[in-house]
Amino acid sequence: TLAEIAGGTPAENAAATRAVLAGESGPRRDIVLLNAAAAIYVGGLAADLEEGVAKAAASIDSGAAESVLQSLIAATVSPAG
């Protein structure tokens, strides 16, 4: 249902994103996989959505997607002080 994938506060959305990238299954992961599959397909990196879903799932399951998130965080968060 829409309620299962609805966003919330920034902190809640961050926690949901981290949960998906940590391997949590469910509706949020399904939506992430479908959206990523569309981007992968449109970007020419998959022959169809099914292959795009497989590539997106592999990225999450291998930890590569989490690694990219950590790199993005490191590059955009100001050091304290």
N, C-alpha and C positions, 0 to 999 in steps of 0.2 A: 504494500500500500504506500501511498504518498507519505504517510506519517513515518514509515520505516526508513525513508531516505531523506526526509526533510532536514534542513540545516537548523542550526541553533545559534548560540553565541559563538564568537570567534574561538573561545577556548573549547567549546563542545565540538566545533567543526574541526579544529586541529586534532583533538583526541580521536575523532572518527576517522580522519585521514591517516593518522598514525596506526590505528587499529587495522585498517584495510592494508596498509603497507607492511604490517607485521604478520599478515596472513589470515586475518579474521575473515571468515566466509559469511555470506548473507547478502541481502539486497543491496547494501552499499557497495560491496565488492562487485556485484553483478553490474551495477550502473557504471562503476569505474572501468571495468573491463570493456563494456560496450562503447563507452565514450573514447577510451584509448584505442580500441580496435578501429573505430571510425577514423581517428587521426592517423593511425598507422597505415590504414588502407589508402586514405586520401594522399598521404605523403609518399605513396608508392612503395612502401616497405612490406606490403602483404598483397597477395593476389585477390583476397576477399575478406569479408568480415570475420569469418571463422578462423582464418590464419591470423588475423589481427588480434582476435581474442586470445589465441594460443600464445602469441608473442607477448601480449600484455600480461597474461598470467605468468609466463616464464620470468618476466622482468620483476614482478612482485615476489614470486616464490623464491627466486634466486637471491633476493635482497638488493638487486641492482636499483630498483625504484627507491627504496629507503636510502640507499647510498647517495643518490642524486638529491633527494630531499635534504639530507644532512649537508651536502656540499652547498646547496642553495642557502640554507640557514646560515652556514659559516660565512658565506660571501655577503650576506645582507644584514646580519645582526651586528650592531655597533658594539665594540668592546666596552666594557664597563670602565668608567673613569672619566 
